[in-house]
Amino acid sequence: MARERSVRVWLGAGLISFGLSLFLGMMVSRNPEPPLLLGWERASFDHSTLLAWRLTQSCYPSVLIPIGIVLVILAVLLRTWRVRILVSVASLLISWRAADFFQHFFERPRPVDWVVKHELTFSYPSSHAAIAVGFYGLWAALLYSSDLPKPVRVIGSLLLAIFAAAICWARLALGAHYFTDVLGGALLGLSAGLLCTAFVVAVFGRIAGPAGREQNRAA
């Protein structure tokens, strides 16, 4: 059945991404950052600091909570977007809390060099990268698969994808994380988005609302 195949694909991809994040965490918690990656990190360090700081702030509670409130209001008002919105909020919360949990689990120290703010929490995985992919990146995919006019879908999803990637870059520019922290966070956020999608497809058979073209009502 089409629905079952879709669920298996989303679920399998989410579990693979989650497993890769855990495997990378075990590797970096026992070994230093590879020298090649350290070179890339130094190349990004302390560039466009103000922009990097503004991007970093987009994943702070002071920004995410108002966005979440607006999304909940929109979910009440816009029936055809309700499921997408709920998926995105669930993925955001899971990405956020899972990153915090695994930071305490792996206990990787932060880099010694930093810009703007010295963050004292553990380093792996990057919660900003997890939120960037699990929320902003997920919205890029949700927007692209919607029924909005093609120029809006393409441009909007591209901007959101660039924004998510820029947040990941910002963490390196501020010296807040190693490259592997960012990669592990991105994998964790990706797994949250995929697993939330798998759950919704399994329960509702679709991601879009009743009028959406992505409906999958196969039984």
C-alpha positions in Angstrom: 0.0 0.0 0.0 1.2 3.5 -0.9 0.8 4.8 2.7 2.7 1.9 4.2 5.5 2.4 1.7 5.7 6.1 2.5 5.8 5.4 6.2 8.6 2.9 5.8 10.6 5.4 3.7 10.3 8.2 6.2 10.8 6.0 9.2 13.9 4.3 7.7 15.5 7.5 6.6 14.8 9.0 10.1 16.3 6.1 11.9 19.4 6.1 9.7 19.9 9.8 10.3 19.5 9.3 14.0 21.9 6.4 14.1 24.5 8.4 12.2 24.2 11.2 14.7 24.7 8.8 17.6 27.7 7.1 15.9 29.3 10.4 15.2 28.8 11.5 18.8 30.5 8.4 20.1 33.4 9.0 17.7 34.0 12.7 18.6 33.5 12.1 22.4 36.5 9.7 22.3 38.7 11.3 19.7 39.8 14.9 18.9 38.5 16.8 15.9 40.2 15.7 12.6 42.9 18.2 11.6 41.4 18.7 8.2 38.1 19.8 9.7 39.9 22.1 12.1 41.3 23.9 9.1 37.8 24.5 7.7 36.6 25.7 11.1 39.5 28.2 11.3 38.6 29.5 7.8 35.1 30.3 9.0 36.1 31.7 12.4 35.4 35.3 13.3 33.9 36.3 9.9 30.8 38.4 9.5 30.4 38.3 13.2 27.3 40.5 13.5 25.5 38.5 10.8 26.5 35.2 12.5 25.2 36.5 15.9 21.9 37.5 14.3 21.5 34.1 12.8 22.3 32.5 16.1 19.6 34.5 17.8 17.0 33.0 15.4 17.3 29.7 17.4 16.9 31.3 20.9 13.7 30.9 22.9 13.0 34.7 22.5 12.5 34.1 18.8 11.2 30.5 18.7 8.5 31.0 21.3 6.8 33.9 19.4 7.1 31.9 16.1 5.5 28.9 17.8 2.6 31.0 19.1 2.0 32.4 15.6 2.1 29.0 14.1 -0.4 27.6 16.6 -2.8 30.5 15.8 -2.3 29.8 12.1 -3.0 26.1 12.7 -6.4 27.1 14.1 -7.2 29.5 11.3 -5.8 27.6 8.2 -7.2 24.1 8.0 -5.2 23.1 4.9 -1.9 24.0 6.7 -2.8 22.6 10.1 -1.0 19.3 9.7 2.1 20.8 8.3 2.3 23.3 11.1 1.8 20.7 13.8 4.6 18.6 12.2 6.9 21.5 12.2 6.2 22.4 15.8 6.7 18.8 16.9 9.9 18.5 15.0 11.2 21.8 16.6 10.5 20.6 20.1 12.0 17.2 19.5 15.1 18.7 17.8 15.6 21.2 20.6 15.2 18.8 23.6 17.0 15.9 22.0 20.0 18.1 21.3 20.1 19.2 24.9 19.8 15.6 26.1 22.6 14.3 23.9 24.9 17.2 24.8 24.7 16.0 28.4 25.1 12.4 27.3 28.2 12.9 25.2 29.7 15.7 27.4 32.0 17.0 24.7 33.8 20.3 25.8 33.3 23.4 23.7 36.1 24.9 21.6 38.4 27.1 23.5 38.1 30.0 21.1 34.9 31.9 20.9 33.4 35.2 19.6 30.6 37.4 21.2 29.4 34.9 23.8 31.2 32.1 25.7 28.6 29.3 25.9 29.1 27.0 28.8 27.0 24.0 27.8 28.4 21.0 26.2 29.3 21.0 22.5 27.9 17.9 20.7 25.5 18.0 19.0 24.8 21.6 18.1 21.3 22.5 19.2 21.3 25.4 16.7 22.1 23.1 13.8 19.4 20.6 15.0 16.8 23.4 15.1 18.0 24.9 11.8 17.4 21.6 10.0 14.6 20.2 12.1 12.5 23.4 11.9 13.6 25.9 9.3 14.9 23.3 6.9 11.7 21.2 7.4 9.6 24.3 6.5 11.6 24.6 3.3 10.4 21.0 2.4 6.9 21.7 3.5 6.6 24.9 1.6 8.0 23.3 -1.6 5.5 20.5 -1.4 2.5 22.8 -0.9 -0.1 24.1 -3.4 1.2 27.6 -3.4 2.2 29.1 -6.8 5.5 27.6 -8.1 7.5 30.8 -7.9 6.5 31.2 -4.2 7.3 27.6 -3.5 10.7 27.6 -5.2 11.9 31.0 -3.9 10.5 30.5 -0.4 11.9 27.0 0.1 15.3 28.1 -1.3 15.5 31.0 1.1 14.6 28.8 4.0 17.2 26.2 3.0 19.8 28.9 2.7 18.8 30.3 6.1 19.1 26.9 7.7 22.6 26.4 6.2 23.6 29.9 7.3 22.7 29.2 10.9 25.0 26.2 10.8 27.8 28.3 9.4 27.2 30.9 12.1 28.1 28.5 14.8 31.5 27.9 13.2 32.0 31.7 12.6 31.4 32.4 16.3 33.6 29.5 17.4 30.8 28.0 19.4 31.1 24.5 17.9 33.3 22.1 16.0 32.3 21.1 12.4 31.3 17.7 13.7 29.0 19.3 16.3 27.2 21.0 13.5 27.0 17.9 11.4 25.7 15.8 14.3 23.1 18.5 15.1 22.0 18.6 11.5 21.6 14.8 11.4 19.6 14.9 14.6 17.3 17.7 13.3 16.9 15.8 10.1 15.9 12.6 11.9 13.3 14.6 14.0 11.7 15.9 10.9 11.7 12.6 9.1 10.3 10.7 12.1 7.6 13.3 12.7 6.6 13.0 9.1 6.5 9.2 9.3 4.2 9.4 12.3 1.8 11.9 10.7 1.6 9.9 7.4 1.0 6.7 9.4 -1.9 8.3 11.4 -3.4 10.7 8.9 -2.2 9.3 5.6 -1.0 12.7 4.4 1.0 15.8 5.3 -1.3 18.4 3.7 -4.7 19.4 4.7 -7.9 18.1 3.0 -7.3 20.3 -0.1 -3.6 19.6 -0.5 -2.2 17.9 -3.5 0.1 15.7 -1.4 -2.7 13.7 0.0 -2.1 10.0 0.3 -5.3 8.3 1.2 -4.3 4.9 0.0 -5.4 2.2 2.4 
